[in-house]
Amino acid sequence: MGILLPLLGYCQNSDTTRHSRFLTTSPRLGGINVSYSVTPINTNGSTLTLHQPIVDIGIPVYKDFSTVHAVMVKTGIRYQGLFLSNGDNIGSIDFHSLSVPLLVSYSLSRSTSISFVGLATVASDFKQNIAAGDILYVAGVRLGFRPGKNLRYGVTLTYIGNYSGKYLLPIPDIDWTISNKWSFTGVIPARATLRYKLTEAQSFGITGAFDGSMYRLNESDQPQYLHLRQNNAGLIYDVKLDKRWKLNLVAGHTFMQRLETFNMDQKVPFDGFNKLNDRVANVSYRQNSFIFQAGVSYEF
């Protein structure tokens, strides 16, 4: 779900192109987002700290907004790291993932669009060469609607293949400007945020997320994978530094957190997404903790 957030964010951004024929300047469809989160977990009298840097780059490679049937193709690259302090029980302490997303969006009308999304990811401790089985992938079709300038929403039928199994999931998303002060955005169940505009440049709100990442663990006698899951909620502060730069800060607490390792045969069936908790972990940390995140973004 954490990887799907920026991918479905691409889809939401493409919804704005249906009204772009009246604009005097081209909408900014590319951007760079850099974030860093720290999660200190108190366990067995010591502290296990998770450091997670993320660099997400989105690049439009083709766009045609000259007609009602606007077309946009967008790709990019995403890096995500997971660095553990005092994680000796796991084996490896440095994990990395590289993802390449692809979005093809086509406007059926001024209020409806269809998008095809894809994502290929390699995630590992990179202690061994990457094999074909190490490639995680996502493919989906999104139908998006924009009944008015203040509301856009959609649903993506998503096929996911990763170390824990293969799934077919419907994932709804929404971007709603409730009033001049209040707004709500969400990719359910990955993230939902309610914001209040303090000034034209600043906003404050509450946010909740179901986040996670998965990496192959090669530093063991038999093939394993590491699975991090975090359900958290907290406060978010956004500030626009100028027309292109934006800073955000998040401080929250997890209400479900699991850092676990599994043998590669620990998978769930195609219709068993709700059976992820039935897997038998080799190493498991389940303590809740505070989580802090800072991010900066630039649009182009």
Phi and psi in degrees as GROMACS dihedral restraints (atoms count N, CA, C in turn):
[ dihedral_restraints ]
;  ai    aj    ak    al  type     phi  dphi    fc
    3     4     5     6     1   -61.9    20    10
    4     5     6     7     1   -38.4    20    10
    6     7     8     9     1   -71.7    20    10
    7     8     9    10     1   -32.2    20    10
    9    10    11    12     1   -70.5    20    10
   10    11    12    13     1   -23.3    20    10
   12    13    14    15     1   -54.9    20    10
   13    14    15    16     1   -56.3    20    10
   15    16    17    18     1   -66.3    20    10
   16    17    18    19     1   -31.3    20    10
   18    19    20    21     1   -64.3    20    10
   19    20    21    22     1   -46.6    20    10
   21    22    23    24     1   -74.7    20    10
   22    23    24    25     1   -23.2    20    10
   24    25    26    27     1   -62.7    20    10
   25    26    27    28     1   -35.9    20    10
   27    28    29    30     1   -56.7    20    10
   28    29    30    31     1   -43.8    20    10
   30    31    32    33     1   -63.6    20    10
   31    32    33    34     1   -44.3    20    10
   33    34    35    36     1   -61.1    20    10
   34    35    36    37     1   -41.8    20    10
   36    37    38    39     1   -62.2    20    10
   37    38    39    40     1   -35.9    20    10
   39    40    41    42     1   -68.0    20    10
   40    41    42    43     1   -21.0    20    10
   42    43    44    45     1   -62.5    20    10
   43    44    45    46     1   -26.7    20    10
   45    46    47    48     1   -72.8    20    10
   46    47    48    49     1   -15.2    20    10
   48    49    50    51     1   -71.8    20    10
   49    50    51    52     1   -15.0    20    10
   51    52    53    54     1   -68.9    20    10
   52    53    54    55     1   -19.5    20    10
   54    55    56    57     1  -107.9    20    10
   55    56    57    58     1     9.1    20    10
   57    58    59    60     1   -75.8    20    10
   58    59    60    61     1   -13.0    20    10
   60    61    62    63     1   -65.5    20    10
   61    62    63    64     1   -19.3    20    10
   63    64    65    66     1   -94.8    20    10
   64    65    66    67     1    -3.0    20    10
   66    67    68    69     1   -83.8    20    10
   67    68    69    70     1   148.3    20    10
   69    70    71    72     1   -89.6    20    10
   70    71    72    73     1   -15.2    20    10
   72    73    74    75     1  -127.2    20    10
   73    74    75    76     1   151.9    20    10
   75    76    77    78     1   -72.4    20    10
   76    77    78    79     1   136.8    20    10
   78    79    80    81     1   -64.8    20    10
   79    80    81    82     1   149.6    20    10
   81    82    83    84     1   -82.7    20    10
   82    83    84    85     1   114.7    20    10
   84    85    86    87     1  -111.4    20    10
   85    86    87    88     1    -6.0    20    10
   87    88    89    90     1  -110.3    20    10
   88    89    90    91     1   163.9    20    10
   90    91    92    93     1  -177.1    20    10
   91    92    93    94     1   165.7    20    10
   93    94    95    96     1  -127.0    20    10
   94    95    96    97     1   129.9    20    10
   96    97    98    99     1  -127.3    20    10
   97    98    99   100     1   125.9    20    10
   99   100   101   102     1  -122.8    20    10
  100   101   102   103     1   128.4    20    10
  102   103   104   105     1  -137.8    20    10
  103   104   105   106     1   158.3    20    10
  105   106   107   108     1  -144.9    20    10
  106   107   108   109     1   124.7    20    10
  108   109   110   111     1  -121.0    20    10
  109   110   111   112     1   147.9    20    10
  111   112   113   114     1  -128.2    20    10
  112   113   114   115     1   129.9    20    10
  114   115   116   117     1  -129.7    20    10
  115   116   117   118     1   103.6    20    10
  117   118   119   120     1   -87.9    20    10
  118   119   120   121     1   121.2    20    10
  120   121   122   123     1  -111.7    20    10
  121   122   123   124     1   119.7    20    10
  123   124   125   126     1   -84.7    20    10
  124   125   126   127     1   119.4    20    10
  126   127   128   129     1  -147.3    20    10
  127   128   129   130     1   128.7    20    10
  129   130   131   132     1    53.6    20    10
  130   131   132   133     1    41.7    20    10
  132   133   134   135     1    77.9    20    10
  133   134   135   136     1     5.0    20    10
  135   136   137   138     1  -132.8    20    10
  136   137   138   139     1   174.9    20    10
  138   139   140   141     1  -116.1    20    10
  139   140   141   142     1   123.1    20    10
  141   142   143   144     1  -101.2    20    10
  142   143   144   145     1   116.3    20    10
  144   145   146   147     1  -107.2    20    10
  145   146   147   148     1   129.9    20    10
  147   148   149   150     1  -101.6    20    10
  148   149   150   151     1   125.8    20    10
  150   151   152   153     1  -113.3    20    10
  151   152   153   154     1   126.5    20    10
  153   154   155   156     1  -131.2    20    10
  154   155   156   157     1    95.9    20    10
  156   157   158   159     1   -85.9    20    10
  157   158   159   160     1   144.0    20    10
  159   160   161   162     1  -136.7    20    10
  160   161   162   163     1   131.9    20    10
  162   163   164   165     1  -124.7    20    10
  163   164   165   166     1   119.0    20    10
  165   166   167   168     1  -123.5    20    10
  166   167   168   169     1   121.1    20    10
  168   169   170   171     1  -120.1    20    10
  169   170   171   172     1   124.7    20    10
  171   172   173   174     1  -114.5    20    10
  172   173   174   175     1   130.9    20    10
  174   175   176   177     1  -131.3    20    10
  175   176   177   178     1   119.0    20    10
  177   178   179   180     1   -74.6    20    10
  178   179   180   181     1   127.9    20    10
  180   181   182   183     1  -105.4    20    10
  181   182   183   184     1   -17.5    20    10
  183   184   185   186     1  -157.2    20    10
  184   185   186   187     1   139.3    20    10
  186   187   188   189     1  -153.4    20    10
  187   188   189   190     1   141.6    20    10
  189   190   191   192     1  -143.9    20    10
  190   191   192   193     1   103.5    20    10
  192   193   194   195     1  -109.3    20    10
  193   194   195   196     1    20.2    20    10
  195   196   197   198     1   -77.8    20    10
  196   197   198   199     1   -15.3    20    10
  198   199   200   201     1  -128.0    20    10
  199   200   201   202     1   176.4    20    10
  201   202   203   204     1   -60.9    20    10
  202   203   204   205     1   -33.4    20    10
  204   205   206   207     1   -89.0    20    10
  205   206   207   208     1    69.8    20    10
  207   208   209   210     1   -65.4    20    10
  208   209   210   211     1   144.7    20    10
  210   211   212   213     1  -127.0    20    10
  211   212   213   214     1   137.3    20    10
  213   214   215   216     1  -143.6    20    10
  214   215   216   217     1   137.5    20    10
  216   217   218   219     1  -121.8    20    10
  217   218   219   220     1   129.9    20    10
  219   220   221   222     1  -138.8    20    10
  220   221   222   223     1   141.9    20    10
  222   223   224   225     1  -139.4    20    10
  223   224   225   226     1  -163.7    20    10
  225   226   227   228     1   162.9    20    10
  226   227   228   229     1  -158.2    20    10
  228   229   230   231     1  -152.8    20    10
  229   230   231   232     1   147.6    20    10
  231   232   233   234     1  -134.8    20    10
  232   233   234   235     1   129.4    20    10
  234   235   236   237     1  -112.7    20    10
  235   236   237   238     1   135.4    20    10
  237   238   239   240     1  -136.6    20    10
  238   239   240   241     1   131.6    20    10
  240   241   242   243     1  -116.7    20    10
  241   242   243   244     1   155.7    20    10
  243   244   245   246     1  -136.4    20    10
  244   245   246   247     1   114.7    20    10
  246   247   248   249     1  -119.5    20    10
  247   248   249   250     1   128.5    20    10
  249   250   251   252     1  -110.8    20    10
  250   251   252   253     1   135.1    20    10
  252   253   254   255     1  -106.2    20    10
  253   254   255   256     1   136.9    20    10
  255   256   257   258     1    62.4    20    10
  256   257   258   259     1    36.4    20    10
  258   259   260   261     1  -104.9    20    10
  259   260   261   262     1    37.7    20    10
  261   262   263   264     1   -63.7    20    10
  262   263   264   265     1   -29.4    20    10
  264   265   266   267     1   -65.1    20    10
  265   266   267   268     1   -23.9    20    10
  267   268   269   270     1   -81.9    20    10
  268   269   270   271     1   -35.1    20    10
  270   271   272   273     1   114.2    20    10
  271   272   273   274     1   -90.1    20    10
  273   274   275   276     1   -73.8    20    10
  274   275   276   277     1   150.8    20    10
  276   277   278   279     1  -123.2    20    10
  277   278   279   280     1    -6.6    20    10
  279   280   281   282     1  -121.2    20    10
  280   281   282   283     1   122.4    20    10
  282   283   284   285     1  -128.9    20    10
  283   284   285   286     1   148.5    20    10
  285   286   287   288     1  -141.0    20    10
  286   287   288   289     1   149.3    20    10
  288   289   290   291     1  -139.5    20    10
  289   290   291   292     1   142.9    20    10
  291   292   293   294     1  -124.7    20    10
  292   293   294   295     1   129.6    20    10
  294   295   296   297     1  -127.3    20    10
  295   296   297   298     1   144.3    20    10
  297   298   299   300     1  -122.0    20    10
  298   299   300   301     1   111.0    20    10
  300   301   302   303     1   -92.9    20    10
  301   302   303   304     1   159.3    20    10
  303   304   305   306     1  -142.6    20    10
  304   305   306   307     1   131.2    20    10
  306   307   308   309     1  -128.5    20    10
  307   308   309   310     1   129.7    20    10
  309   310   311   312     1  -122.8    20    10
  310   311   312   313     1   114.8    20    10
  312   313   314   315     1  -116.8    20    10
  313   314   315   316     1   135.3    20    10
  315   316   317   318     1  -133.9    20    10
  316   317   318   319     1   127.6    20    10
  318   319   320   321     1   -85.2    20    10
  319   320   321   322     1   116.2    20    10
  321   322   323   324     1   -73.4    20    10
  322   323   324   325     1   -34.0    20    10
  324   325   326   327     1  -157.0    20    10
  325   326   327   328     1  -174.9    20    10
  327   328   329   330     1   -69.1    20    10
  328   329   330   331     1   -15.3    20    10
  330   331   332   333     1  -118.9    20    10
  331   332   333   334     1    -1.9    20    10
  333   334   335   336     1  -138.0    20    10
  334   335   336   337     1   139.3    20    10
  336   337   338   339     1  -139.8    20    10
  337   338   339   340     1   159.1    20    10
  339   340   341   342     1  -127.0    20    10
  340   341   342   343     1   138.6    20    10
  342   343   344   345     1  -132.4    20    10
  343   344   345   346     1   143.3    20    10
  345   346   347   348     1  -113.3    20    10
  346   347   348   349     1   125.4    20    10
  348   349   350   351     1  -122.6    20    10
  349   350   351   352     1   146.3    20    10
  351   352   353   354     1  -147.7    20    10
  352   353   354   355     1   154.2    20    10
  354   355   356   357     1  -154.0    20    10
  355   356   357   358     1   129.1    20    10
  357   358   359   360     1  -120.4    20    10
  358   359   360   361     1   132.8    20    10
  360   361   362   363     1  -134.4    20    10
  361   362   363   364     1   139.7    20    10
  363   364   365   366     1  -115.2    20    10
  364   365   366   367     1   120.9    20    10
  366   367   368   369     1  -135.2    20    10
  367   368   369   370     1   122.6    20    10
  369   370   371   372     1  -166.7    20    10
  370   371   372   373     1   172.5    20    10
  372   373   374   375     1   -85.8    20    10
  373   374   375   376     1    -3.7    20    10
  375   376   377   378     1    55.0    20    10
  376   377   378   379     1    35.0    20    10
  378   379   380   381     1   -85.0    20    10
  379   380   381   382     1   -12.3    20    10
  381   382   383   384     1  -136.8    20    10
  382   383   384   385     1   167.3    20    10
  384   385   386   387     1   -64.7    20    10
  385   386   387   388     1   147.6    20    10
  387   388   389   390     1   -75.8    20    10
  388   389   390   391     1   132.4    20    10
  390   391   392   393     1  -109.5    20    10
  391   392   393   394     1   169.8    20    10
  393   394   395   396     1   -60.1    20    10
  394   395   396   397     1   -33.3    20    10
  396   397   398   399     1   -71.1    20    10
  397   398   399   400     1    -8.0    20    10
  399   400   401   402     1   -88.7    20    10
  400   401   402   403     1    -2.5    20    10
  402   403   404   405     1   -88.4    20    10
  403   404   405   406     1   119.7    20    10
  405   406   407   408     1   -97.4    20    10
  406   407   408   409     1   145.3    20    10
  408   409   410   411     1  -143.8    20    10
  409   410   411   412     1   156.2    20    10
  411   412   413   414     1  -138.0    20    10
  412   413   414   415     1   136.8    20    10
  414   415   416   417     1  -139.8    20    10
  415   416   417   418     1   139.5    20    10
  417   418   419   420     1  -158.2    20    10
  418   419   420   421     1   163.8    20    10
  420   421   422   423     1  -126.1    20    10
  421   422   423   424     1   125.6    20    10
  423   424   425   426     1  -114.5    20    10
  424   425   426   427     1   134.7    20    10
  426   427   428   429     1  -108.2    20    10
  427   428   429   430     1   118.0    20    10
  429   430   431   432     1  -113.1    20    10
  430   431   432   433     1   148.3    20    10
  432   433   434   435     1  -131.6    20    10
  433   434   435   436     1   143.0    20    10
  435   436   437   438     1  -136.4    20    10
  436   437   438   439     1    86.3    20    10
  438   439   440   441     1   -70.9    20    10
  439   440   441   442     1   -19.6    20    10
  441   442   443   444     1  -159.0    20    10
  442   443   444   445     1   171.9    20    10
  444   445   446   447     1   -69.1    20    10
  445   446   447   448     1   -16.2    20    10
  447   448   449   450     1   -99.4    20    10
  448   449   450   451     1    -3.5    20    10
  450   451   452   453     1  -141.8    20    10
  451   452   453   454     1   132.9    20    10
  453   454   455   456     1  -144.0    20    10
  454   455   456   457     1   141.8    20    10
  456   457   458   459     1  -152.9    20    10
  457   458   459   460     1   166.9    20    10
  459   460   461   462     1  -168.5    20    10
  460   461   462   463     1   176.5    20    10
  462   463   464   465     1  -142.9    20    10
  463   464   465   466     1   137.0    20    10
  465   466   467   468     1  -116.5    20    10
  466   467   468   469     1   121.1    20    10
  468   469   470   471     1   -84.5    20    10
  469   470   471   472     1   113.4    20    10
  471   472   473   474     1  -119.7    20    10
  472   473   474   475     1   132.3    20    10
  474   475   476   477     1  -106.7    20    10
  475   476   477   478     1   125.4    20    10
  477   478   479   480     1  -122.9    20    10
  478   479   480   481     1   132.1    20    10
  480   481   482   483     1  -127.8    20    10
  481   482   483   484     1   117.5    20    10
  483   484   485   486     1  -143.7    20    10
  484   485   486   487     1  -170.1    20    10
  486   487   488   489     1   -62.9    20    10
  487   488   489   490     1   -26.0    20    10
  489   490   491   492     1   -89.9    20    10
  490   491   492   493     1    -7.0    20    10
  492   493   494   495     1   143.1    20    10
  493   494   495   496     1  -165.3    20    10
  495   496   497   498     1  -126.2    20    10
  496   497   498   499     1   139.8    20    10
  498   499   500   501     1  -139.8    20    10
  499   500   501   502     1   155.4    20    10
  501   502   503   504     1  -123.5    20    10
  502   503   504   505     1   113.9    20    10
  504   505   506   507     1  -129.2    20    10
  505   506   507   508     1   137.4    20    10
  507   508   509   510     1   -86.3    20    10
  508   509   510   511     1   129.3    20    10
  510   511   512   513     1  -125.1    20    10
  511   512   513   514     1   106.2    20    10
  513   514   515   516     1   -81.8    20    10
  514   515   516   517     1   155.0    20    10
  516   517   518   519     1  -141.6    20    10
  517   518   519   520     1   156.4    20    10
  519   520   521   522     1  -150.5    20    10
  520   521   522   523     1   145.6    20    10
  522   523   524   525     1  -137.8    20    10
  523   524   525   526     1   107.1    20    10
  525   526   527   528     1  -128.0    20    10
  526   527   528   529     1   118.3    20    10
  528   529   530   531     1   -89.4    20    10
  529   530   531   532     1   100.5    20    10
  531   532   533   534     1   -71.0    20    10
  532   533   534   535     1   -43.0    20    10
  534   535   536   537     1  -154.7    20    10
  535   536   537   538     1  -171.3    20    10
  537   538   539   540     1   -64.6    20    10
  538   539   540   541     1   -21.1    20    10
  540   541   542   543     1  -109.9    20    10
  541   542   543   544     1   -34.1    20    10
  543   544   545   546     1  -105.6    20    10
  544   545   546   547     1   143.2    20    10
  546   547   548   549     1  -147.2    20    10
  547   548   549   550     1   155.3    20    10
  549   550   551   552     1  -137.4    20    10
  550   551   552   553     1   129.8    20    10
  552   553   554   555     1  -130.6    20    10
  553   554   555   556     1   149.8    20    10
  555   556   557   558     1  -168.0    20    10
  556   557   558   559     1   145.7    20    10
  558   559   560   561     1  -120.7    20    10
  559   560   561   562     1   102.2    20    10
  561   562   563   564     1   -88.3    20    10
  562   563   564   565     1   128.7    20    10
  564   565   566   567     1   -98.5    20    10
  565   566   567   568     1    15.5    20    10
  567   568   569   570     1   -65.9    20    10
  568   569   570   571     1   -48.4    20    10
  570   571   572   573     1  -157.0    20    10
  571   572   573   574     1   145.7    20    10
  573   574   575   576     1  -141.6    20    10
  574   575   576   577     1   134.9    20    10
  576   577   578   579     1  -138.1    20    10
  577   578   579   580     1   129.0    20    10
  579   580   581   582     1  -109.6    20    10
  580   581   582   583     1   120.0    20    10
  582   583   584   585     1  -116.0    20    10
  583   584   585   586     1   149.4    20    10
  585   586   587   588     1  -121.3    20    10
  586   587   588   589     1   125.5    20    10
  588   589   590   591     1   -79.2    20    10
  589   590   591   592     1   115.7    20    10
  591   592   593   594     1   -79.2    20    10
  592   593   594   595     1   -46.4    20    10
  594   595   596   597     1  -141.2    20    10
  595   596   597   598     1  -176.9    20    10
  597   598   599   600     1   -63.2    20    10
  598   599   600   601     1   -23.7    20    10
  600   601   602   603     1  -106.8    20    10
  601   602   603   604     1   -13.7    20    10
  603   604   605   606     1  -127.0    20    10
  604   605   606   607     1   145.5    20    10
  606   607   608   609     1  -143.3    20    10
  607   608   609   610     1   156.9    20    10
  609   610   611   612     1  -138.9    20    10
  610   611   612   613     1   143.3    20    10
  612   613   614   615     1  -166.5    20    10
  613   614   615   616     1  -170.8    20    10
  615   616   617   618     1  -118.1    20    10
  616   617   618   619     1   145.2    20    10
  618   619   620   621     1  -141.7    20    10
  619   620   621   622     1   148.3    20    10
  621   622   623   624     1  -135.9    20    10
  622   623   624   625     1   148.2    20    10
  624   625   626   627     1  -147.6    20    10
  625   626   627   628     1   148.4    20    10
  627   628   629   630     1  -114.5    20    10
  628   629   630   631     1   102.3    20    10
  630   631   632   633     1  -117.4    20    10
  631   632   633   634     1   162.5    20    10
  633   634   635   636     1  -179.7    20    10
  634   635   636   637     1   167.1    20    10
  636   637   638   639     1  -154.1    20    10
  637   638   639   640     1   161.2    20    10
  639   640   641   642     1  -143.6    20    10
  640   641   642   643     1   135.3    20    10
  642   643   644   645     1  -141.3    20    10
  643   644   645   646     1   145.6    20    10
  645   646   647   648     1   -74.0    20    10
  646   647   648   649     1   136.1    20    10
  648   649   650   651     1  -110.9    20    10
  649   650   651   652     1   108.5    20    10
  651   652   653   654     1   -94.4    20    10
  652   653   654   655     1   -15.7    20    10
  654   655   656   657     1   -83.6    20    10
  655   656   657   658     1    64.5    20    10
  657   658   659   660     1  -160.4    20    10
  658   659   660   661     1   168.5    20    10
  660   661   662   663     1   -70.6    20    10
  661   662   663   664     1   -28.1    20    10
  663   664   665   666     1  -133.7    20    10
  664   665   666   667     1   154.6    20    10
  666   667   668   669     1   -59.1    20    10
  667   668   669   670     1   131.2    20    10
  669   670   671   672     1  -136.8    20    10
  670   671   672   673     1   169.1    20    10
  672   673   674   675     1  -135.5    20    10
  673   674   675   676     1   151.2    20    10
  675   676   677   678     1  -101.2    20    10
  676   677   678   679     1   132.8    20    10
  678   679   680   681     1  -127.0    20    10
  679   680   681   682     1   118.5    20    10
  681   682   683   684     1  -107.3    20    10
  682   683   684   685     1   125.8    20    10
  684   685   686   687     1  -128.0    20    10
  685   686   687   688     1   134.0    20    10
  687   688   689   690     1  -137.7    20    10
  688   689   690   691     1   119.9    20    10
  690   691   692   693     1  -102.1    20    10
  691   692   693   694     1   119.1    20    10
  693   694   695   696     1  -141.2    20    10
  694   695   696   697     1   161.9    20    10
  696   697   698   699     1  -146.4    20    10
  697   698   699   700     1   150.0    20    10
  699   700   701   702     1  -177.9    20    10
  700   701   702   703     1  -158.5    20    10
  702   703   704   705     1  -107.8    20    10
  703   704   705   706     1   146.1    20    10
  705   706   707   708     1  -130.9    20    10
  706   707   708   709     1   139.7    20    10
  708   709   710   711     1  -128.2    20    10
  709   710   711   712     1   127.4    20    10
  711   712   713   714     1  -119.3    20    10
  712   713   714   715     1   142.4    20    10
  714   715   716   717     1  -142.4    20    10
  715   716   717   718     1   131.9    20    10
  717   718   719   720     1   -87.9    20    10
  718   719   720   721     1   117.9    20    10
  720   721   722   723     1   -77.6    20    10
  721   722   723   724     1   -34.2    20    10
  723   724   725   726     1  -160.7    20    10
  724   725   726   727     1  -159.2    20    10
  726   727   728   729     1   -68.6    20    10
  727   728   729   730     1   -20.5    20    10
  729   730   731   732     1  -113.6    20    10
  730   731   732   733     1   -29.0    20    10
  732   733   734   735     1   -98.9    20    10
  733   734   735   736     1   141.3    20    10
  735   736   737   738     1  -143.5    20    10
  736   737   738   739     1   140.3    20    10
  738   739   740   741     1  -120.3    20    10
  739   740   741   742     1   138.7    20    10
  741   742   743   744     1  -137.6    20    10
  742   743   744   745     1   147.5    20    10
  744   745   746   747     1  -129.0    20    10
  745   746   747   748     1   137.4    20    10
  747   748   749   750     1  -131.1    20    10
  748   749   750   751     1   132.3    20    10
  750   751   752   753     1  -131.4    20    10
  751   752   753   754     1   123.6    20    10
  753   754   755   756     1  -152.8    20    10
  754   755   756   757     1  -167.6    20    10
  756   757   758   759     1  -142.4    20    10
  757   758   759   760     1   141.5    20    10
  759   760   761   762     1   -81.3    20    10
  760   761   762   763     1   145.0    20    10
  762   763   764   765     1  -114.9    20    10
  763   764   765   766     1    -2.7    20    10
  765   766   767   768     1  -155.2    20    10
  766   767   768   769     1   123.3    20    10
  768   769   770   771     1  -144.2    20    10
  769   770   771   772     1   126.9    20    10
  771   772   773   774     1  -138.3    20    10
  772   773   774   775     1   124.0    20    10
  774   775   776   777     1  -116.7    20    10
  775   776   777   778     1   107.5    20    10
  777   778   779   780     1  -138.4    20    10
  778   779   780   781     1   154.1    20    10
  780   781   782   783     1  -115.5    20    10
  781   782   783   784     1   145.0    20    10
  783   784   785   786     1  -137.2    20    10
  784   785   786   787     1   150.1    20    10
  786   787   788   789     1   -66.6    20    10
  787   788   789   790     1   153.5    20    10
  789   790   791   792     1   -61.9    20    10
  790   791   792   793     1   -21.3    20    10
  792   793   794   795     1   -83.1    20    10
  793   794   795   796     1    -0.9    20    10
  795   796   797   798     1   -83.0    20    10
  796   797   798   799     1    82.7    20    10
  798   799   800   801     1  -122.8    20    10
  799   800   801   802     1   162.0    20    10
  801   802   803   804     1  -112.8    20    10
  802   803   804   805     1   156.0    20    10
  804   805   806   807     1   -69.6    20    10
  805   806   807   808     1   169.1    20    10
  807   808   809   810     1   -55.5    20    10
  808   809   810   811     1   -38.0    20    10
  810   811   812   813     1  -101.1    20    10
  811   812   813   814     1    23.1    20    10
  813   814   815   816     1  -117.5    20    10
  814   815   816   817     1    38.0    20    10
  816   817   818   819     1   -56.8    20    10
  817   818   819   820     1   -33.9    20    10
  819   820   821   822     1   -77.9    20    10
  820   821   822   823     1     2.2    20    10
  822   823   824   825     1  -102.7    20    10
  823   824   825   826     1    13.6    20    10
  825   826   827   828     1   -59.0    20    10
  826   827   828   829     1   -32.9    20    10
  828   829   830   831     1   -74.9    20    10
  829   830   831   832     1    -7.9    20    10
  831   832   833   834     1   -84.5    20    10
  832   833   834   835     1    -9.3    20    10
  834   835   836   837     1   -66.9    20    10
  835   836   837   838     1   150.0    20    10
  837   838   839   840     1   -99.6    20    10
  838   839   840   841     1   115.2    20    10
  840   841   842   843     1   -85.0    20    10
  841   842   843   844     1   148.7    20    10
  843   844   845   846     1   -83.6    20    10
  844   845   846   847     1   -45.9    20    10
  846   847   848   849     1  -128.4    20    10
  847   848   849   850     1   137.0    20    10
  849   850   851   852     1  -143.6    20    10
  850   851   852   853     1   127.3    20    10
  852   853   854   855     1  -116.1    20    10
  853   854   855   856     1   122.4    20    10
  855   856   857   858     1  -125.6    20    10
  856   857   858   859     1    15.6    20    10
  858   859   860   861     1   -76.4    20    10
  859   860   861   862     1   141.6    20    10
  861   862   863   864     1   -83.8    20    10
  862   863   864   865     1   162.7    20    10
  864   865   866   867     1  -164.4    20    10
  865   866   867   868     1   171.4    20    10
  867   868   869   870     1   -74.8    20    10
  868   869   870   871     1   157.4    20    10
  870   871   872   873     1  -140.4    20    10
  871   872   873   874     1   135.3    20    10
  873   874   875   876     1  -127.8    20    10
  874   875   876   877     1   138.2    20    10
  876   877   878   879     1  -143.1    20    10
  877   878   879   880     1   139.5    20    10
  879   880   881   882     1  -128.3    20    10
  880   881   882   883     1   141.7    20    10
  882   883   884   885     1  -145.8    20    10
  883   884   885   886     1   152.2    20    10
  885   886   887   888     1  -136.1    20    10
  886   887   888   889     1   141.4    20    10
  888   889   890   891     1  -133.7    20    10
  889   890   891   892     1   153.4    20    10
  891   892   893   894     1  -136.3    20    10
  892   893   894   895     1   130.3    20    10
  894   895   896   897     1  -103.2    20    10
  895   896   897   898     1   142.5    20    10
